[in-house]
Amino acid sequence: MRAWSGAMPKPLLPEGLWERVEPLLPRPKRRNRHVQYAGRRPSDPRKILAGILFALRTGIPWEYLPATSEFPSGYTCRRALIRWHRRGVWKKLYLNLLAELEDQGHINWSRAVVDSASVRATHGGRKTGPSPTDRRKPGSKHHLLVDAQGLPLAVKLTKANRNDITQLLPLVEAIPQLKRRRGRPRPQPRQLQADRGYDSEPHRKVLRKRGSSR
């Protein structure tokens, strides 16, 4: 039997992350609760976020996520995930984190790398199409642009049968203009690396004008 090392398990929701997310969440509406028919109290947003993180980290289906003392049911967490997405919570959090990293000098602008990956979308959706790499089953394609260290700077979602080259310029244009406390916004990456699926002389000319070479 192994001796207990005394190490505490990592929390589902670190305090630093919650401090960044909490100000971005929509404030719950104040409702007058009936004394006799008060109903259930709204779930704690912090516990909801913990449940979302647990589901995303473990890959457990939402319907199998039980309500515990740590987080509510999977259905509650999934509804909040979608609702907060529509309110722009995740995008604001992403931009805030990028701005914080840029202010600390942690983004490497020497070059950027572009690539894509296809995933199945068995339930369909507006941005799904026949995947050429999966026997034409419904799928979506994630297009990603990262800095020299692999830090995500821009992402696009398309149908699985969309050619990679069509998203090259949209990805470059989607790189946020992050301002430091001092000085001007950072320019585009000085170099852009990609495989042959992105090779196009017209695109090279546009990128050279923008200050990025391939």
Secondary structure in CASP SS format (residue, H / E / C, confidence):
PFRMAT SS
TARGET T0000
AUTHOR 0000-0000-0000
METHOD secondary structure of the structure
MODEL  1
M C 1.00
R C 1.00
A C 1.00
W C 1.00
S C 1.00
G C 1.00
A C 1.00
M C 1.00
P C 1.00
K C 1.00
P C 1.00
L C 1.00
L C 1.00
P C 1.00
E H 1.00
G H 1.00
L H 1.00
W H 1.00
E H 1.00
R H 1.00
V H 1.00
E H 1.00
P H 1.00
L H 1.00
L C 1.00
P C 1.00
R C 1.00
P C 1.00
K C 1.00
R C 1.00
R C 1.00
N C 1.00
R C 1.00
H C 1.00
V C 1.00
Q C 1.00
Y C 1.00
A C 1.00
G C 1.00
R C 1.00
R C 1.00
P C 1.00
S C 1.00
D C 1.00
P H 1.00
R H 1.00
K H 1.00
I H 1.00
L H 1.00
A H 1.00
G H 1.00
I H 1.00
L H 1.00
F H 1.00
A H 1.00
L H 1.00
R H 1.00
T H 1.00
G C 1.00
I C 1.00
P C 1.00
W H 1.00
E H 1.00
Y H 1.00
L C 1.00
P C 1.00
A C 1.00
T C 1.00
S C 1.00
E C 1.00
F C 1.00
P C 1.00
S C 1.00
G H 1.00
Y H 1.00
T H 1.00
C H 1.00
R H 1.00
R H 1.00
A H 1.00
L H 1.00
I H 1.00
R H 1.00
W H 1.00
H H 1.00
R H 1.00
R C 1.00
G C 1.00
V H 1.00
W H 1.00
K H 1.00
K H 1.00
L H 1.00
Y H 1.00
L H 1.00
N H 1.00
L H 1.00
L H 1.00
A H 1.00
E H 1.00
L H 1.00
E H 1.00
D H 1.00
Q C 1.00
G C 1.00
H C 1.00
I C 1.00
N C 1.00
W C 1.00
S C 1.00
R C 1.00
A E 1.00
V E 1.00
V E 1.00
D E 1.00
S E 1.00
A E 1.00
S E 1.00
V E 1.00
R E 1.00
A C 1.00
T C 1.00
H C 1.00
G C 1.00
G C 1.00
R C 1.00
K C 1.00
T C 1.00
G E 1.00
P E 1.00
S C 1.00
P C 1.00
T C 1.00
D C 1.00
R C 1.00
R C 1.00
K C 1.00
P E 1.00
G E 1.00
S E 1.00
K E 1.00
H E 1.00
H E 1.00
L E 1.00
L E 1.00
V E 1.00
D E 1.00
A C 1.00
Q C 1.00
G C 1.00
L C 1.00
P E 1.00
L E 1.00
A E 1.00
V E 1.00
K E 1.00
L E 1.00
T E 1.00
K E 1.00
A C 1.00
N C 1.00
R C 1.00
N C 1.00
D H 1.00
I H 1.00
T H 1.00
Q H 1.00
L H 1.00
L H 1.00
P H 1.00
L H 1.00
V H 1.00
E H 1.00
A C 1.00
I C 1.00
P C 1.00
Q C 1.00
L C 1.00
K C 1.00
R C 1.00
R C 1.00
R C 1.00
G C 1.00
R C 1.00
P C 1.00
R C 1.00
P C 1.00
Q C 1.00
P C 1.00
R C 1.00
Q E 1.00
L E 1.00
Q E 1.00
A C 1.00
D C 1.00
R H 1.00
G H 1.00
Y H 1.00
D C 1.00
S C 1.00
E H 1.00
P H 1.00
H H 1.00
R H 1.00
K H 1.00
V H 1.00
L H 1.00
R H 1.00
K H 1.00
R H 1.00
G C 1.00
S C 1.00
S E 1.00
R C 1.00
END
